[in-house]
């Protein structure tokens, strides 16, 4: 079987495209490749319109099955290829985009999915929301990025030193003049953005990672990540704990516009002994693993997640979490492996809708629940090593059930086979325009 | 017994001052004056410094005299011979204990313990506030929670009215009014340039892609026939006009007649007080009733920058559109009669605040027999329960700034509202008013009874009598002892 794959961020461009639309699909592709290679011959295309059908026709001529997995939202998936095309998409809201906003019919994902006839996604939440839009029998399957197996080597790695080698921008809240980032100073500076602290390069080579470390890896331009609550609640919960660190690793090509706001968030909570570390640096695999293994808890309080690769990596490697239990996180977060942060619905918009119309429901993180989760998790890390060890094991086990090759492979194989079968039966295919009312 | 009443805002200026800092203290003064008149002579002072002259005369005549200051503690007049009782509203779980804000200019009164220590006693409106004060002043500090008194009944309670869905209700107001039916709301009118939508388009997409039913309907079904009064110009034989068409400008204040159908939800609030949380109110209402033209939300809005609030409102409604329900905004002051007619037209009062020192409009509407949708946080914990309201969950502890400080550092907290629970409350309340009239009437009757028991004039008269009886006895004792003797709690405070 030939498996054609595509996403719009080329591997070589990913560092420049961090924080831009769909950049994270590149990381998903990287995680899927080993699994796909177990199932068939993988060919990554750079230009689907010109490459996919040529390969497909060559395959057809020799009767070899061929399928195109487009790692993109349905709205950006090609709709006019002869090759069976399946969008592989992440979605973290309650309502699939079901309006042709911007004058573009493809923004109504229902129309694209109906045309393509199937979809592949990464969580049972997205499967349920897709079926809510498309009908209960729509062929859509949940296959998360199968990264669990890869992380087991990291899990078994001997404990690294408490020094994180880093080559990039680091801001340590305890060594920064936070008063310079108060609200009035920020407003006075407008339209300019306040400059970064002068000592951001001071930490080159090493960050001390001892103590209780909470790590969140996210794009600071993504409002869903709720960094303000992360910071505020951390400073409130552990303000007197000098060995507590909140490490925010920023995934963005240029976070200098957002950092002053993040420093203001630390300032608003008043003097605190705990440390907030902002890290904007490329970490190679060994450095990334040192960060992971020095992390006590992985942190996620987003308003929604399509799967959340960093959280999955950390938990697969046995790092318990402080996290919400909604959307895709509902598939792997439970009280055995995480300190659960409560949440409840609120109104939201589709992130790519330029009208920013209220069209869907997302999750509101409960602030005080997060404060309690920080306090309880800190206590466990300091005083209950047995509980911590049990949570670590539970995290690895939970993610094994969610995103190991053992789980993902048969599910994906079965799904691809059914997709090929549907494509072969002309009566079942939905390539011609139909009216679905 | 003489009661001198002082508030920084008085009756002659209130029309211009709606929504200004402390404006609601005037309403408090007005409400308490009615009851205080039964306990003694009431004199409203324009200037607190007039108090000592009156106090001197009273002392000469052997009459008790006390100044009630309707103001936050840091604005309480101090240094008077006349005993002062601060009467204040406060919606946060702690009180200022440090002169920590630059804008407070080192004025020691901004440490409220100093003021409360000097006055020696205080009245607040809620148990929540009394607890906050006791945490700072000590358990024994004489603070009493006495809510604003309300008269037995200004109108007949709601339970005796016909239910609102029985027939259309006419509401006549002389005010600036925005009616969502008269605003050309178009979600495509807003473009957020920073949002990136790179979805491709090809002209053949319309033909190639299978069609689906539109997820949202653009227009209210029966706008034309049922909202016939939405025509322009004066309504025949009356000085009233239908609501005017409205764009980005606030419409002029003129006599308007509104025909209301179905369930009417009303909220009275000042949007610029962020704690009032009108975003949750409007989004939850329009989301819940997006397919229901029988629900109307009336917002009676006050504030110093209504034209800004108007833009905010239109932006919210635009992003929510299309919806079939109706949103009406009333900007500015209503006369007492108009206010009462608004209450009479209302099925439910809605409060979505993150914290409250009392919420007088909510209390008033409940007293008129209008059941509520409200959280039971802060002061509302004293009177909101499921007998009279659909209680919306909220969660304490969200950090925020002092409302009267520099707004730089979070020094207190308020609540997060559960938006999902608010949507459920809208759904359930609609169902009850629509299908379970007996329960609605029961809630209505209980609301009136509960408010009379909570803050009816007689109840408050008794509470005030007890307070002053005790405190003036202490005051007399204090005077007979050495003048340098200071109340115990003040000594405690100094020794900290």
Interface residues (C-beta under 8 A of the other chain):
Chain A: X20 X21 X75 X76 X79 X80 X98 X99 X101 X102 X103 X104 X105 X106 X107 X108 X110 X111 X112 X114 X115 X182 X183 X184 X232 X236 X267 X268 X269 X270 X342 X344 X345 X346 X347 X349 X351 X352 X353 X354 X355 X356 X357 X358 X361 X364 X366 X367 X368 X369 X371 X430 X433 X434 X435 X436 X437
Chain B: X187 X188 X190 X191 X192 X193 X195 X196 X197 X198 X199 X200 X201 X205 X206 X207 X208 X209 X210 X211 X212 X213 X214 X215 X216 X280 X283 X284 X286 X287 X318 X319 X320 X321 X393 X395 X396 X397 X398 X399 X401 X406 X407 X408 X409 X410 X411 X416 X418 X419 X420 X421 X423
